[in-house]
Amino acid sequence: MADTLRSRLLSWTVVVPVLAVGVLAGVWGRELGPVLTVGVALVLAGAVLAAVHHAEVVAHRVGEPFGSLVLAVAVTVIEVALIVTLMVSGGAETASLARDTVFAAAMITTNGIVGVCLLVGAVRYGVTVFNAEGTGAALATVATLATLSLVLPTFTTSRPGPQFSPAQLAFAAVASLVLYGMFVVTQTVRHRDFFLPVPAAGVVEAEAHAAPPSGRAAVASLGLLVVALVGVVGLAKVQSPTIEAGVAAAGFPHSFVGVVIALLVLLPETLAAVRAAWLGRNQISLNLALGSAMASIGLTIPVIAVASIWLDGPLLLGLGPTQMVLLVLTVVVGVLTVVPGRATRLQGGVHLILLAAFLFLAISP
C-alpha cells in the first residue's frame, strides 16, 4: 500500500505540475538567460502534457460534456488572470491586449482546433460525425459573443476609437455572462444529449468500458489540473519578455504577442481535443474548441469591464476591417461545416487555411 502511494506521488503527472509552480516561483520577476529560457520552455511543455492527462481523468469521472467544460473554464479563468496581470503591469501597448488575445483565442479554437480535429478524424475514419444541434448552438453563441464584444465597439460613436463607453461596456459584460450561463445550463442540464459523442463506424469505445477513477483520484487530478494550468499560464507570462523580444526582432507587429500567448495557453485543450478526435470522439473535440472560444469571450469581457475601473488608459476592444472579414468568414464556414452533422478532410482543410490566413495577416497586416 505504501509502495503504491509512493509510486503515485512520484509519478511524472504529479511531479511536473508541482515542479512547474516551483520553477515559476523561482524565476518570477527575473530576467532569463538562454539556458533558463530553454529550461522554462521544457518545464512548460511538461506542464501542458500533465494538464491534458489530469483533464482526461476528471472528464472520465464526471462524464461528458462536464469534462470538456471543466478544462475550458479552468484554462480561461487563468488566461483572464494573465491578461489582467499584463494590462496592470504594462503601459499604453496593453490597451488592445485583451482584444488581441481573445480574438486570437477565438480564431485558434474555431479554426485551428476544429480544423485539426476534423482532419484527424476524417483521415482515420473517413468521415467525422457529430451532433449538429449542440455544435450549432455553441457556434451561434460564439458568433453572438464575438459580435457584441469585439465588432460593435468599432461602430459605436459614444467614444472615439474602437472602444465602448462605460455603459456600453457594462451591457456587453452582462450580456456575455447571461449568454454563457444560458449555454452552460443548456449543455449540462436541459439538452445534455446534444453534446454527447456520436459513435462512428470503425470506432472502438475502449475508454467507455474502462472503470472510471475513484472520487478521490478525480479530486486529486482536478487539483493537479489547476496547479498545472497555473504553471502553464505563469511560465507563459515569464516567457513573455522573450516572446516580445523575438516578435520585435522578427519585425512582427506587437499585437502578435497576444497570438503567441493564446497559442501557448491553448496547448492543453488542443492536445486533449486532437486525442479525442483520434479516438473517434469528435463531439468532445468540438465541445472543447467552441467551449474554449465561448469561455474566452464570455468570461474575459466581464472581468476586463470590472478591471477597467482601476486600469489607466483606453480599453480598445473593436476589431479592424481585416479581422472582421476573417471573423465573418469563420462564422459562415463554421455554419456550413456544422449543419450536415458530418465533415470530411475538406472541411478540416478549409478551417486550417482560415487559421493560416489569420496568422499570416497578424504577421503582415
C-alpha positions in Angstrom: 0.0 0.0 0.0 2.8 2.4 1.0 4.7 1.5 -2.2 1.7 2.1 -4.3 1.1 5.5 -2.7 4.8 6.4 -3.1 4.8 5.4 -6.8 1.7 7.6 -7.4 3.3 10.6 -5.6 6.4 10.2 -7.7 4.5 9.9 -11.0 5.5 12.4 -13.6 1.9 13.7 -13.7 2.2 14.7 -10.1 5.9 15.8 -10.1 5.7 18.0 -13.2 2.8 20.3 -12.1 4.5 20.9 -8.7 7.8 21.4 -10.4 6.3 23.9 -12.8 4.9 26.0 -10.0 8.2 25.8 -8.2 10.1 26.9 -11.3 7.5 29.7 -11.7 8.2 30.9 -8.2 11.9 30.8 -8.7 12.1 32.7 -12.0 9.2 35.2 -11.4 10.5 38.7 -11.9 13.9 37.6 -13.1 15.5 38.2 -16.5 16.0 34.8 -18.1 19.2 33.9 -19.9 19.4 31.4 -22.8 19.8 28.4 -20.5 17.0 29.4 -18.2 14.8 30.1 -21.2 15.3 26.6 -22.6 14.7 25.1 -19.2 11.5 27.0 -18.6 10.3 26.0 -22.1 10.8 22.3 -21.3 9.0 22.6 -17.9 6.2 24.4 -19.7 5.9 21.6 -22.2 5.8 19.0 -19.4 3.1 21.0 -17.6 1.0 21.1 -20.8 1.1 17.3 -21.1 0.3 16.9 -17.4 -2.7 19.2 -17.7 -4.0 17.1 -20.6 -3.6 13.9 -18.5 -5.4 15.3 -15.5 -8.2 16.8 -17.6 -8.8 13.4 -19.1 -9.0 11.8 -15.7 -11.5 14.4 -14.5 -13.5 14.0 -17.7 -13.7 10.2 -17.4 -15.0 10.6 -13.8 -17.7 13.3 -14.4 -18.5 12.3 -18.0 -19.3 14.5 -21.0 -20.0 17.3 -21.5 -18.8 18.2 -18.0 -15.2 17.0 -18.7 -14.6 19.4 -21.6 -16.4 22.2 -19.7 -14.0 21.8 -16.7 -10.9 22.1 -18.9 -12.3 25.0 -21.0 -13.3 27.1 -17.9 -10.1 26.3 -16.0 -7.9 27.4 -18.8 -10.0 30.5 -19.5 -10.1 31.7 -15.9 -6.3 31.5 -15.6 -6.0 33.1 -19.1 -8.1 36.0 -17.9 -5.9 36.4 -14.8 -2.8 36.5 -17.1 -4.4 39.2 -19.3 -5.4 41.4 -16.4 -1.9 41.0 -14.8 -0.2 42.0 -18.1 -2.5 45.0 -18.5 -1.9 46.2 -14.9 1.8 45.9 -15.3 2.0 47.1 -18.9 1.8 50.5 -20.5 -0.1 52.0 -23.4 0.8 49.0 -25.6 -1.5 46.8 -23.5 -4.6 48.8 -24.3 -5.5 46.3 -27.1 -4.0 43.2 -25.3 -7.4 41.8 -24.3 -8.8 42.2 -27.8 -5.8 40.7 -29.5 -5.6 37.7 -27.1 -9.4 37.0 -27.1 -9.7 37.3 -30.9 -6.6 35.1 -31.3 -8.1 32.5 -28.9 -11.4 32.6 -30.9 -9.6 32.1 -34.2 -7.3 29.4 -32.9 -10.1 27.4 -31.4 -12.8 27.8 -34.1 -10.4 27.3 -37.0 -7.2 25.7 -35.6 -8.5 23.2 -33.1 -11.7 22.5 -35.1 -9.7 22.1 -38.4 -7.1 19.8 -36.9 -9.7 17.6 -35.2 -11.9 17.3 -38.3 -8.8 16.5 -40.4 -7.5 13.9 -37.9 -11.0 12.3 -37.5 -11.6 12.2 -41.3 -8.1 10.8 -42.1 -8.6 7.9 -39.6 -12.3 7.2 -40.0 -13.2 8.6 -43.4 -15.9 10.9 -42.1 -16.2 12.8 -38.8 -19.7 12.6 -37.2 -21.1 15.0 -34.5 -24.3 16.5 -33.2 -25.4 19.4 -35.3 -27.8 20.6 -32.7 -25.3 21.1 -29.9 -22.4 22.2 -32.1 -24.7 24.7 -33.9 -25.9 26.1 -30.6 -22.3 26.6 -29.5 -21.3 28.2 -32.8 -24.2 30.6 -32.6 -23.3 31.6 -29.1 -19.7 32.2 -30.0 -20.7 34.3 -33.0 -23.1 36.4 -30.9 -20.5 36.9 -28.1 -17.8 37.9 -30.6 -20.1 40.4 -32.4 -21.3 42.1 -29.2 -17.9 42.3 -27.6 -15.4 42.7 -30.5 -17.3 44.0 -33.5 -19.7 46.6 -32.1 -17.0 48.8 -30.4 -15.7 49.6 -33.8 -19.0 51.2 -34.9 -20.3 52.8 -31.7 -20.0 56.6 -31.5 -20.1 57.4 -27.8 -16.3 57.2 -27.5 -13.6 57.9 -30.2 -11.8 54.9 -31.5 -12.8 51.2 -31.2 -13.9 51.3 -27.6 -17.1 51.2 -25.6 -18.4 53.8 -23.2 -18.7 52.6 -19.6 -22.5 51.9 -20.0 -21.9 50.0 -23.3 -19.1 48.0 -21.7 -21.3 47.2 -18.7 -24.1 46.0 -21.1 -21.6 43.8 -23.1 -20.3 42.3 -19.8 -23.7 41.4 -18.5 -24.9 40.1 -21.9 -21.7 37.9 -22.1 -22.3 36.4 -18.7 -26.0 35.8 -19.4 -25.3 34.1 -22.8 -22.5 32.0 -21.3 -24.7 31.0 -18.4 -27.6 30.0 -20.6 -25.3 27.9 -22.8 -23.8 26.1 -19.8 -27.3 25.2 -18.5 -28.3 24.0 -22.0 -25.1 21.9 -22.3 -25.2 20.3 -18.9 -28.9 20.2 -17.9 -31.7 20.7 -20.4 -30.1 19.3 -23.6 -27.1 17.4 -22.4 -27.6 14.7 -25.1 -26.9 17.3 -27.8 -23.3 17.4 -26.6 -22.5 13.7 -26.2 -20.3 11.8 -28.7 -21.9 10.2 -31.7 -20.4 6.8 -32.4 -18.8 6.5 -35.9 -18.2 3.4 -38.0 -15.0 1.7 -37.0 -14.7 3.4 -33.6 -13.9 1.1 -30.7 -15.0 2.7 -27.5 -12.3 1.2 -25.3 -12.4 4.0 -22.8 -16.2 3.7 -22.4 -15.7 0.3 -20.8 -12.9 1.2 -18.5 -13.8 1.7 -14.9 -13.9 5.4 -14.0 -11.4 6.7 -11.5 -12.4 6.9 -7.8 -13.8 10.2 -6.4 -10.5 10.8 -4.5 -8.4 10.3 -7.6 -10.7 12.6 -9.6 -10.4 15.3 -6.9 -6.6 14.9 -6.8 -6.5 15.2 -10.6 -8.7 18.3 -10.5 -6.3 20.0 -8.0 -3.3 19.0 -10.1 -5.0 20.2 -13.2 -5.4 23.7 -11.7 -1.7 23.5 -10.5 -0.6 22.5 -14.0 -2.6 25.3 -15.7 -1.2 27.9 -13.2 2.2 26.6 -14.2 1.4 26.8 -17.9 0.0 30.3 -17.9 2.5 31.6 -15.3 5.5 30.3 -17.3 4.0 31.7 -20.5 3.9 35.1 -18.7 7.6 34.6 -17.6 8.4 33.9 -21.2 6.6 36.9 -22.5 9.6 39.3 -22.4 11.5 36.7 -24.5 8.4 36.4 -26.8 8.2 40.2 -27.1 11.9 40.4 -27.9 11.5 37.6 -30.5 8.5 39.3 -32.1 10.3 42.6 -32.3 13.4 41.0 -33.7 11.4 39.3 -36.4 9.8 42.6 -37.3 6.3 41.4 -36.4 3.6 43.8 -35.0 3.4 44.0 -31.2 -0.1 42.6 -31.4 1.3 39.3 -32.4 2.4 38.8 -28.8 -1.2 38.2 -27.9 -1.3 35.5 -30.6 1.7 33.7 -29.2 0.3 33.8 -25.7 -3.0 32.4 -26.9 -1.2 29.6 -28.7 0.7 28.7 -25.5 -2.3 28.9 -23.2 -4.5 26.8 -25.5 -2.0 23.9 -25.9 -3.6 21.7 -23.2 -7.0 22.0 -24.9 -5.5 21.4 -28.3 -3.8 18.2 -27.3 -6.9 16.9 -25.5 -9.1 17.7 -28.5 -6.8 16.1 -31.0 -6.6 12.9 -28.9 -10.4 12.8 -28.6 -10.6 13.1 -32.4 -8.1 10.3 -32.9 -10.3 8.1 -30.7 -13.3 9.0 -32.9 -15.0 11.2 -30.2 -15.3 14.2 -32.4 -18.1 15.8 -30.4 -15.8 16.1 -27.4 -13.2 17.8 -29.7 -15.8 20.4 -30.9 -17.1 20.8 -27.3 -13.5 21.7 -26.2 -12.9 24.0 -29.2 -16.1 26.0 -29.2 -16.4 25.9 -25.4 -13.0 27.5 -25.1 -13.8 30.2 -27.6 -17.1 30.9 -25.8 -15.5 30.9 -22.3 -12.6 33.1 -23.6 -15.0 35.8 -24.7 -17.8 35.3 -22.2 -15.6 35.4 -19.1 -12.8 37.8 -20.3 -15.1 40.7 -21.2 -16.9 40.9 -17.8 -13.6 40.6 -15.9 -12.0 43.3 -18.1 -15.1 45.5 -17.6 -14.6 45.4 -13.8 -10.8 45.8 -14.1 -11.3 48.9 -16.3 -12.5 50.7 -13.2 -8.9 51.0 -12.0 -6.9 50.4 -15.2 -5.4 53.6 -16.7 -5.8 54.4 -20.4 -8.3 53.3 -23.0 -9.6 49.8 -23.4 -9.6 49.0 -27.2 -11.9 46.1 -28.0 -13.1 46.8 -31.5 -11.6 44.7 -34.4 -10.2 46.2 -37.5 -11.6 45.6 -41.0 -9.3 42.6 -41.8 -10.1 40.9 -38.5 -13.8 41.4 -39.0 -13.7 39.9 -42.5 -11.9 36.8 -41.1 -14.5 36.6 -38.3 -17.4 36.7 -40.7 -15.8 34.2 -43.0 -15.1 31.9 -40.0 -18.8 32.0 -38.9 -20.1 31.4 -42.4 -17.7 28.4 -42.9 -18.5 27.1 -39.4 -22.2 27.1 -40.1 -21.7 25.2 -43.4 -19.5 22.7 -41.6 -21.9 22.2 -38.7 -25.3 21.9 -40.4 -24.8 18.4 -42.0 -23.6 16.9 -38.7 -20.7 15.2 -40.6 -17.5 16.5 -42.2 -14.6 15.3 -44.4 -11.0 16.2 -44.8 -12.0 19.2 -47.0 -13.8 21.0 -44.1 -10.9 20.4 -41.9 -8.5 21.8 -44.5 -10.8 24.9 -45.1 -10.7 25.8 -41.4 -6.9 25.3 -41.2 -6.4 27.6 -44.2 -8.5 30.3 -42.4 -6.2 29.9 -39.4 -3.2 30.2 -41.7 -4.7 33.4 -43.2 -5.2 34.8 -39.7 -1.7 34.1 -38.6 -0.2 35.5 -41.8 -2.2 38.7 -41.7 -1.4 39.0 -38.0 2.3 39.0 -39.0 1.8 41.1 -42.2 -1.2 43.3 -41.7 
